[in-house]
Amino acid sequence: MSITIETPRLMLRPPKLGDWEAICAFLGSDRARHIGGPYTRAKAWRGFGHMVGHWTLRGFGLFVGIEKDSGAPVLSAGPWFPEGWPEHELAWSVWDARAEGTGLAAEAAIATRDWAYSELGLSTLVSYIGASNTRSAALAKRVGCVIDPNAPLIDDGEEDAHQDAYHVWRHPAADADGNPGAYA
């Protein structure tokens, strides 16, 4: 796919095979604990396949954030809507510890949210964030989200012991132009 979003410090594009080692390193590390990790290399491959396949099946998905200065893939962010989920999610993961706390995740979240509103025509998004994931909760607040206690929870038909161990963060709605804001 040739979809790209450019921000001041990132090029955001759909995942490519060349991103595999970077996401595998992230998924195999403790940094992935809030999304079910660390993963074995084989399970990381399946997770990467889900990320790539979402673009094929839905026509959108998580973008890989390439840092302009280094050319390295450092994060993923974007709209996500797996089967069984009640609402479209805006998800993000910072793959590289060096990108943590730099504002790159907020830049990516806002840019991909703007894209989802303007290009996909979505009017609302949520982020499902584990109750113990304080960094993602802080990012959600930074980009204007609030906890929505009335939002439906994920029911994907699988037994999930952690089903109620997360919060549903509601993103600000798009304005008349389909755009909630500028880069933070």
N, C-alpha and C positions, 0 to 999 in steps of 0.2 A: 504494500500500500504506500502511496506517496503523500499521505496526510502528514503535515508537520505543523507544529506550533512553535513560534520563536518567542522567547522572553528575553529580558536583558542578559541573563546568564546561562540560559538553557536552550537546547534544541530538543523538542519533544516529538517523538515519532513512534509508530507501532514497533513492537519487538522484532528483532532479527536474530538469526542463529548466532551472529557474532556477540550477542549479549549474554549467551549461555554461561560462560565461565564467571562473569560478574554476578549474575543472579544466583548461580549455583553456590558461589562462595557466601553470598548473603543468606540464602535459604538453609545452608548447612551450618550457620553460626547461631550463637545465642541471640543475635540481633533479630532473628525471625521468631522469637518465642511468642510474640503476640499474635502471630498468624499460624500457629500450630507447629513451629519448628523447635529445634533444629531438625532438618530433613536429611535423610540419606540422599546420596547422589541420585539414586533411581527415583525416589519420591520427588526430589527437586525437579527432575526432568518432566515428570507428570504435571507438576505445578506450572512449569514453564509452558508445557503443552496446552494447559487450560488458558493461560494468558494469551498465547498465540491464537488458539482456536476460537476464543471469544470474538476476536476481530473477524474471523471467517464466518462464524455463525450469526453474530449480531450486527456486524458492520462497524463496530466501535469496541473500545476496550481500554485497558491500561496502556498508557504511553510510557516509553522509556525516556528518562531525562538524561540527555548527554550534556555534560558540563562543557561549555564553550572553551574555557581556558585550557582544560586538560584533554578534551576529547573523550573522556571516560564516561561510561554509563554509571550514574550514581544513585538513581532512584526510579521509581515508577509511580505514576499517578494517573487517574482518569476515571471515567464512568465504567461501571461494572454491574451486570445484571444477570447473575446465574439463575438457572432454573430453580423455582421454588422460593425466590426472594420476593417479598411484597413490594419493594420499591427499588428504583435505581440508586445505586450507591456511588459516591465519589470516594475512591480508595486511594491510599498512598502508602509507600514503604520507602524508607531511606536505606539504600543498599550499602553505602560506603560511610563508615563512621566519620570520615573527614568532612562529609557534607552535613553532618548533624549540627544543628544550632546555627546554620549559616543563612537561613531564610530561603534556601533553595526549595524546600518542600512546600512552603507557603506559596512561593512563586509558581510552582508547578500545579498546586491544587487550585489556585485562582484561575490560572490560564486554562486548565482542562475543564474546570467548572464553567467558565465563560464559553468555551467551545461546546460543551454539552448543551448549554442553554441555547446558544445561537445556531449550532449546526444540527443538533438532534431534536430541537424544539422542546426540550424538557423544561418544565416550569418549577420543578423542585427536585432536590437530591438529599440523601441522607448519608451519613458515614456511621458504620457499625464499629464501635471502638470498645475494646475490652476495658472493664472497670479499672484494671491495674495499669493500663497503658497511659500514664500521665503525660508523656511527651506528645502522643497523638491527640489527647484531649486538649492540651495547651495549643496545639496547632489548629484544632477545630475552633476553639475560641478565637484565635488570632484571625481566622478567615471568616468570622462572623456567625458561626454556628451556635446553636443552643440545644440543650438536651430536650428531646420531645418524648415525654413520658407516655403519650397516647399513640405513638407510632407502632404499627404492627411489627412483631418480631419475625425473624426468619423461621420458616417452616419448610425445610427441604426434604422432609420425610425421613431423616436420619435421627437416631437417638443422639442427643448432644448434651453431655453433662454440664456444659458451660453455657447453655442457652440463655440463662438469665444473668450471666456474668459480664454483660456488655451493656453499653448505653447506645441509644439511637440519637445521633446528633443531626439536627435539621439545619440545612444550609439556607442562607437568605434566598428568597425567591428572585427570579430574574426580573429586571425592570422592563419597561415597555420595549426596549431595544434588545431584550434577551440577554442582558449583561448585568451581573450583580455588582461589579466593582473593578478596580484596577489592582495592579500588583502591590502586595503588601511590602 
